[in-house]
Amino acid sequence: MKILITNDDGVESPGLWAAVDALKGTGDIYVAAPDREQSGVGTALTLHIPIRAKEVTPPVAKGAGEIKAYAIEGTPGDSCVLGLEKLVGPVDLVVSGINQGANLGEDVLISGTVGAALQGHLRGYPSIAISVASVRNTRYEVAAALLESLGRQLADGKTLPPSLLNVNLPNEPLDKIKGVQVTTLGGRSYGENIKDGSDGRRSYYWISRDKFLNPSPRETTDNKALKENFISVTPLRITLTDHDSLSQVEDLFMGVLDRK
């Protein structure tokens, strides 16, 4: 089995190498990840300037054979695309993570972790985005164990659905986690705070996503599962059409170009 591992926290992130360490016994591992932290960039690609890839030495390779790893001068999406289309080639699985911080609800739309996995999904590869719900003192061991178990099942012939799997874990030891729930997306978890300042010559604005919105914990949602100390697994697919609005929009637009 051939696996591409990427992320949005950067090629030096301990979460990425925890994923490598977990999966190294299940197949041939390749890494293509941004050369710096790139959270919040979604599926963005670098289209108008060249990007560079530098081969780097993996910090973990014990018993893994040769792991090829690349630091990409670009976004998480660039990293995945460059890995699949040029540096590595076709794979059996794309893994994005293990991310520091949850990617829940509608926030998946701006997540670089999910965005990187989405680039794999859009190219027809089974893809997983995996995150732990903490940006400090992050526990990777349960997420790593989950990846190792999943990797072994896939190596033994099991298959993933054609959707992208978005996995979120509580930042807890295994004995505190209640189990796994297959979930739907909840609402937005965080909103934007905008601070303004000046560098002495010009004004500037600083956008941060640290306003907790406390989304309604509806049944079956990823927000609720994580809040109750379950691992959340949400199958995603790219179907953005609002079918409920088609007839209303048709009524509004079908006559707009009629000449009187």
Secondary structure, 3 states (H helix, E strand, C coil): CEEEEECCCCCCCHHHHHHHHHHCCCCEEEEEEECCCCCCCCCCCCCCCCCCEEEECCCCCCCCCCCEEEEECCCHHHHHHHHHHHHCCCCCEEEEEEEECCCCHHHHHCCHHHHHHHHHHHCCCCEEEEEECCCCCCCCHHHHHHHHHHHHHHHCCCCCCCCEEEEEECCCCHHHCCEEEECECCCCCEEEEEEEEECCCCEEEEEEEEEECCCCCCCCEHHHHHHCCEEEEEEECCCCCCHHHHHHHHHHHCCCCCCC
